[in-house]
Amino acid sequence: MPLLKITTNRELDQGLIGDFLKQASTTVAEILGKPERYVMIGFEHNPQMLFAASGDSLAYLELKSIGLPDDQTRQLSQALCQLMEQQLAIPAERVYIEFSSAERHLWGWNATTF
């Protein structure tokens, strides 16, 4: 159900991507209280990104989940920014996060919907 897409201009060593994705998956599952077996994480390196007229390290995240609670977005933002700082050395002020809640009938999986 939860999907976290991470797009950044920060290149990550291929050997570290698996560990980073696992940490991101665990973080999302824990905060949302959802089984990790449903969490999907995507990572894309895009060197063609600019933020505040600067090409310094940055990240754009999209977190989508069924029933994403409005009252948890601040906590999610804090945890995801902390993840970006600790794992990718991207300061919180260089991270944008888009949150979106999906309706069960609009989220398909396993040849059906939730």
C-alpha contacts under 8 A as a table, 3 or more apart, distances in Angstrom:
res1	aa1	res2	aa2	distance
1	M	38	Y	5.31
1	M	39	V	5.96
1	M	40	M	7.54
1	M	64	K	7.94
1	M	65	S	5.53
1	M	66	I	6.19
1	M	107	W	7.63
2	P	28	V	7.59
2	P	29	A	7.95
2	P	38	Y	6.73
2	P	39	V	4.97
2	P	40	M	6.29
2	P	63	L	7.01
2	P	64	K	5.61
2	P	65	S	4.21
2	P	66	I	6.97
3	L	39	V	6.03
3	L	40	M	4.80
3	L	41	I	5.84
3	L	42	G	7.78
3	L	62	E	7.73
3	L	63	L	5.69
3	L	64	K	5.20
3	L	65	S	6.32
4	L	28	V	7.93
4	L	39	V	7.96
4	L	40	M	6.37
4	L	41	I	4.86
4	L	42	G	6.26
4	L	61	L	6.84
4	L	62	E	5.58
4	L	63	L	4.52
4	L	64	K	6.55
5	K	41	I	5.85
5	K	42	G	4.60
5	K	43	F	6.09
5	K	44	E	7.90
5	K	61	L	5.53
5	K	62	E	5.10
5	K	63	L	6.59
6	I	41	I	7.69
6	I	42	G	5.96
6	I	43	F	4.85
6	I	44	E	6.17
6	I	59	A	6.83
6	I	60	Y	6.01
6	I	61	L	4.65
6	I	62	E	6.73
7	T	43	F	6.03
7	T	44	E	4.76
7	T	45	H	5.92
7	T	46	N	6.60
7	T	59	A	5.66
7	T	60	Y	5.23
7	T	61	L	6.32
8	T	11	E	7.65
8	T	44	E	6.50
8	T	45	H	5.25
8	T	46	N	5.71
8	T	47	P	7.30
8	T	49	M	7.42
8	T	57	S	7.40
8	T	58	L	5.71
8	T	59	A	4.30
8	T	60	Y	6.30
9	N	45	H	5.64
9	N	46	N	4.84
9	N	47	P	4.26
9	N	48	Q	6.74
9	N	49	M	5.83
9	N	55	G	7.86
9	N	57	S	6.02
9	N	58	L	6.10
9	N	59	A	6.91
10	R	45	H	6.65
10	R	46	N	7.73
10	R	47	P	7.09
10	R	57	S	5.41
10	R	58	L	6.82
10	R	59	A	7.83
10	R	88	L	7.32
11	E	45	H	6.13
11	E	47	P	7.82
12	L	16	L	6.77
12	L	17	I	6.53
12	L	45	H	7.91
12	L	88	L	7.56
13	D	16	L	5.41
13	D	17	I	6.62
14	Q	17	I	5.42
14	Q	18	G	7.90
15	G	18	G	6.96
16	L	19	D	5.50
16	L	20	F	6.22
17	I	20	F	5.04
17	I	21	L	6.07
18	G	21	L	5.21
18	G	22	K	6.19
19	D	22	K	5.12
19	D	23	Q	6.22
20	F	23	Q	5.17
20	F	24	A	6.21
20	F	87	Q	6.74
21	L	24	A	5.04
21	L	25	S	6.08
21	L	41	I	6.45
21	L	42	G	7.83
21	L	43	F	7.70
22	K	25	S	5.04
22	K	26	T	6.19
23	Q	26	T	5.18
23	Q	27	T	6.11
24	A	27	T	5.10
24	A	28	V	6.25
24	A	41	I	7.23
24	A	80	L	7.93
24	A	83	L	7.21
25	S	28	V	5.33
25	S	29	A	6.18
25	S	36	E	6.77
25	S	39	V	6.18
25	S	40	M	7.01
25	S	41	I	6.37
26	T	29	A	5.19
26	T	30	E	6.04
26	T	36	E	6.66
27	T	30	E	5.33
27	T	31	I	6.23
27	T	79	A	7.41
27	T	80	L	7.78
28	V	31	I	5.41
28	V	32	L	6.04
28	V	39	V	7.45
28	V	76	L	7.93
29	A	32	L	5.38
29	A	33	G	5.60
29	A	34	K	5.01
29	A	35	P	6.05
29	A	36	E	5.18
29	A	39	V	6.67
30	E	33	G	5.07
30	E	34	K	6.84
31	I	34	K	7.98
31	I	75	Q	7.98
31	I	76	L	6.89
32	L	68	L	7.85
34	K	38	Y	7.52
34	K	39	V	7.91
35	P	38	Y	5.92
35	P	39	V	7.26
36	E	39	V	5.10
46	N	49	M	6.43
49	M	55	G	6.54
49	M	58	L	7.84
50	L	53	A	5.99
50	L	54	S	5.43
50	L	55	G	4.83
50	L	56	D	7.61
50	L	58	L	7.78
51	F	54	S	5.33
51	F	55	G	6.55
51	F	56	D	7.80
51	F	58	L	7.02
51	F	94	R	7.27
55	G	58	L	7.75
57	S	89	A	7.88
57	S	90	I	5.70
57	S	94	R	7.19
58	L	90	I	5.94
58	L	91	P	7.70
58	L	94	R	4.91
58	L	95	V	5.80
59	A	84	M	7.84
59	A	90	I	7.34
59	A	94	R	6.55
59	A	95	V	4.86
59	A	96	Y	6.52
60	Y	95	V	5.81
60	Y	96	Y	4.93
60	Y	97	I	5.90
60	Y	98	E	7.95
61	L	95	V	7.53
61	L	96	Y	6.23
61	L	97	I	4.61
61	L	98	E	6.20
62	E	97	I	5.67
62	E	98	E	4.72
62	E	99	F	6.02
62	E	100	S	7.77
63	L	97	I	7.32
63	L	98	E	6.22
63	L	99	F	4.98
63	L	100	S	6.33
64	K	68	L	7.32
64	K	99	F	5.93
64	K	100	S	4.74
64	K	101	S	5.70
64	K	102	A	6.78
65	S	68	L	5.34
65	S	100	S	6.66
65	S	101	S	5.22
65	S	102	A	5.72
66	I	101	S	5.41
66	I	102	A	4.55
66	I	103	E	5.74
66	I	104	R	6.10
66	I	107	W	7.73
67	G	101	S	5.45
67	G	102	A	6.36
67	G	103	E	6.89
68	L	72	Q	7.84
68	L	99	F	7.98
68	L	100	S	6.89
68	L	101	S	4.82
68	L	102	A	7.55
69	P	72	Q	5.52
69	P	73	T	7.11
69	P	101	S	7.82
70	D	73	T	5.75
71	D	74	R	7.19
72	Q	75	Q	5.27
72	Q	76	L	6.05
73	T	76	L	4.88
73	T	77	S	5.91
73	T	99	F	7.32
74	R	77	S	5.05
74	R	78	Q	6.23
75	Q	78	Q	5.13
75	Q	79	A	6.22
76	L	79	A	5.14
76	L	80	L	5.96
77	S	80	L	5.23
77	S	81	C	5.92
77	S	97	I	7.03
78	Q	81	C	5.28
78	Q	82	Q	6.07
79	A	82	Q	5.05
79	A	83	L	6.18
80	L	83	L	4.93
80	L	84	M	6.26
81	C	84	M	5.02
81	C	85	E	6.15
81	C	91	P	7.49
81	C	92	A	5.08
81	C	95	V	6.76
82	Q	85	E	5.04
82	Q	86	Q	6.02
82	Q	92	A	7.10
83	L	86	Q	5.23
83	L	87	Q	5.76
83	L	88	L	7.69
84	M	87	Q	5.45
84	M	88	L	5.19
84	M	89	A	6.35
84	M	90	I	5.47
84	M	91	P	7.23
84	M	92	A	7.36
84	M	95	V	7.98
85	E	88	L	5.67
85	E	89	A	4.42
85	E	90	I	4.68
85	E	91	P	5.32
85	E	92	A	6.59
86	Q	89	A	5.75
86	Q	90	I	7.84
90	I	94	R	6.52
90	I	95	V	7.45
91	P	94	R	5.44
91	P	95	V	7.10
92	A	95	V	5.37
102	A	106	L	6.60
102	A	107	W	6.79
103	E	106	L	5.34
103	E	107	W	6.72
104	R	107	W	5.46
104	R	113	T	6.57
104	R	114	F	4.83
105	H	108	G	7.36
105	H	113	T	5.58
105	H	114	F	6.09
106	L	113	T	6.99
107	W	113	T	5.53
107	W	114	F	6.21
108	G	111	A	6.92
108	G	112	T	5.57
108	G	113	T	4.09
108	G	114	F	6.48
109	W	112	T	5.46
109	W	113	T	5.51
109	W	114	F	7.03
110	N	113	T	7.57
